[in-house]
Amino acid sequence: MPAAALETKRPVQLDLPYVPVAKRPLPPGRPRDWYVTHNRRLKAMRLAIALLDLGVYLPSQARDEKIRSTARLIGVHPPSDTTCHMVRALMRYSR
């Protein structure tokens, strides 16, 4: 194994300012619950990616406080408990 792989990894700082991807209109005619779930999934995905960029690789490291502080850092409204749970689920099943 290379010596560089054995070194402890430091968290990488996010490149600020964070610029979200351009939004497109959602398809009309769906039930309201679909839109709520869709937006929650997008938010959870953004937060999971930001946490990975900050060096949080395990769901056990992503406590609600850490997820909410990351949301403040990237300029996203504070996530609900359900969204925090979804972020951890995305990190768990991405392997």
Secondary structure as UniProt FT lines:
FT   HELIX           3..6
FT   TURN            28..29
FT   HELIX           32..53
FT   TURN            54..55
FT   HELIX           59..61
FT   HELIX           64..74
FT   HELIX           81..93
//
